[in-house]
Amino acid sequence: MGMSPKYSREFKEALVTQILTRGDRTISSVCEEAGVLRRTATKWVQRCGTVTTHPPPRGRMTWTAEA
Protein backbone atom coordinates (compact mmCIF):
# COMPACT_ATOMS: atom_id res chain seq x y z
CA MET A 1 0.00 0.00 0.00
CA GLY A 2 1.15 3.54 -0.75
CA MET A 3 1.45 6.31 1.74
CA SER A 4 -1.34 8.85 2.10
CA PRO A 5 -0.46 12.36 0.95
CA LYS A 6 0.14 14.96 3.66
CA TYR A 7 -1.82 18.18 3.35
CA SER A 8 -0.91 21.47 4.99
CA ARG A 9 -3.20 23.02 7.57
CA GLU A 10 -3.82 25.93 5.20
CA PHE A 11 -4.91 23.56 2.42
CA LYS A 12 -7.29 21.73 4.75
CA GLU A 13 -8.78 24.97 6.04
CA ALA A 14 -9.23 26.30 2.50
CA LEU A 15 -10.99 23.11 1.39
CA VAL A 16 -13.26 23.08 4.45
CA THR A 17 -14.19 26.70 3.68
CA GLN A 18 -14.94 25.78 0.06
CA ILE A 19 -17.13 22.89 1.21
CA LEU A 20 -19.04 24.99 3.74
CA THR A 21 -19.62 27.77 1.21
CA ARG A 22 -20.15 25.58 -1.86
CA GLY A 23 -23.65 26.77 -2.69
CA ASP A 24 -25.36 24.36 -5.09
CA ARG A 25 -22.22 22.32 -5.76
CA THR A 26 -21.86 18.87 -4.26
CA ILE A 27 -19.18 18.01 -1.73
CA SER A 28 -17.97 15.36 -4.18
CA SER A 29 -17.43 17.91 -6.95
CA VAL A 30 -15.46 20.23 -4.64
CA CYS A 31 -13.31 17.31 -3.49
CA GLU A 32 -12.76 16.00 -7.01
CA GLU A 33 -11.61 19.44 -8.16
CA ALA A 34 -9.16 19.62 -5.23
CA GLY A 35 -7.93 16.05 -5.72
CA VAL A 36 -8.99 14.92 -2.23
CA LEU A 37 -11.12 11.93 -1.36
CA ARG A 38 -14.61 12.87 -0.17
CA ARG A 39 -14.18 10.68 2.91
CA THR A 40 -10.99 12.54 3.87
CA ALA A 41 -12.56 15.96 3.37
CA THR A 42 -15.62 14.94 5.39
CA LYS A 43 -13.33 14.07 8.32
CA TRP A 44 -11.69 17.50 8.07
CA VAL A 45 -15.10 19.20 8.13
CA GLN A 46 -16.13 17.16 11.17
CA ARG A 47 -12.91 18.05 12.99
CA CYS A 48 -12.55 21.72 12.22
CA GLY A 49 -15.52 22.90 10.22
CA THR A 50 -18.02 25.33 11.63
CA VAL A 51 -21.38 26.34 10.34
CA THR A 52 -23.22 29.56 10.97
CA THR A 53 -26.62 28.00 11.56
CA HIS A 54 -27.26 25.89 14.60
CA PRO A 55 -29.97 23.29 15.23
CA PRO A 56 -32.60 24.21 17.81
CA PRO A 57 -31.48 23.50 21.38
CA ARG A 58 -32.53 20.23 22.91
CA GLY A 59 -34.48 20.04 26.08
CA ARG A 60 -37.20 22.29 27.38
CA MET A 61 -38.57 24.84 24.93
CA THR A 62 -39.85 28.22 26.04
CA TRP A 63 -43.00 29.19 24.17
CA THR A 64 -44.17 32.74 23.73
CA ALA A 65 -47.48 34.07 22.48
CA GLU A 66 -47.41 35.75 19.10
CA ALA A 67 -48.90 39.23 18.90
C-alpha positions in Angstrom: 0.0 0.0 0.0 1.2 3.5 -0.8 1.4 6.3 1.7 -1.3 8.8 2.1 -0.5 12.4 1.0 0.1 15.0 3.7 -1.8 18.2 3.3 -0.9 21.5 5.0 -3.2 23.0 7.6 -3.8 25.9 5.2 -4.9 23.6 2.4 -7.3 21.7 4.7 -8.8 25.0 6.0 -9.2 26.3 2.5 -11.0 23.1 1.4 -13.3 23.1 4.5 -14.2 26.7 3.7 -14.9 25.8 0.1 -17.1 22.9 1.2 -19.0 25.0 3.7 -19.6 27.8 1.2 -20.1 25.6 -1.9 -23.7 26.8 -2.7 -25.4 24.4 -5.1 -22.2 22.3 -5.8 -21.9 18.9 -4.3 -19.2 18.0 -1.7 -18.0 15.4 -4.2 -17.4 17.9 -7.0 -15.5 20.2 -4.6 -13.3 17.3 -3.5 -12.8 16.0 -7.0 -11.6 19.4 -8.2 -9.2 19.6 -5.2 -7.9 16.1 -5.7 -9.0 14.9 -2.2 -11.1 11.9 -1.4 -14.6 12.9 -0.2 -14.2 10.7 2.9 -11.0 12.5 3.9 -12.6 16.0 3.4 -15.6 14.9 5.4 -13.3 14.1 8.3 -11.7 17.5 8.1 -15.1 19.2 8.1 -16.1 17.2 11.2 -12.9 18.0 13.0 -12.6 21.7 12.2 -15.5 22.9 10.2 -18.0 25.3 11.6 -21.4 26.3 10.3 -23.2 29.6 11.0 -26.6 28.0 11.6 -27.3 25.9 14.6 -30.0 23.3 15.2 -32.6 24.2 17.8 -31.5 23.5 21.4 -32.5 20.2 22.9 -34.5 20.0 26.1 -37.2 22.3 27.4 -38.6 24.8 24.9 -39.8 28.2 26.0 -43.0 29.2 24.2 -44.2 32.7 23.7 -47.5 34.1 22.5 -47.4 35.8 19.1 -48.9 39.2 18.9 
